[in-house]
Amino acid sequence: MEVSKEVREKALRILREGKVKKDIETEKRIHFTVQGETETHSVIYDKIKKEWSCDCMYLTLREKTCSHILAAQLFLKQKSST
C-alpha cells in the first residue's frame, strides 16, 4: 500500500519516540495504542481479514493508510526481527 512521504516520516517519528504500544494479542486480532500528535489512537490488526483499522480522522476521511497504522506495522516488523 502506497503512503505519502509525510505519513511515512510521521510514522517513523512515532516509532522512534516509543509511542506505539501493543496492548493485547488474541487468535484473531492485535490491539495497539498509538500516541499521535494530539491524541491517542486505537489501532487494530484483524489477522483473519488481514486488515488494519484506526480510529483517527485521517483514515476515516481520506481512506488511506494513516501514520498510526504504519507505525504499528513498523513496530511489528521491528519486534519480529529481534
KAFENBEL-V813365 format. One line per field, one symbol per residue. psi: psi as a letter, one per 30 degrees, with the letter a starting at -180 (. if undefined). burial: b if it has 24 or more other ideal C-beta (glycine too) atoms within 12 Angstrom, else e. A space follows every 50 residues. Layout:
BEGIN
psi = ???
burial = ???
END
This chain:
BEGIN
psi = kklleeeeeeeeeeeeghgkkjekkafflkklkkjaeflkljkkkjeefh kkllgleeeeefhlklfeeeeeeeeeeeeff.
burial = eebeeebeebbeebbeeebbbeeeeeeeebbbbbbbeeeebbbbbeeeee ebbbebebbeeeeebbbbbbbbbbbeeeeeee
END
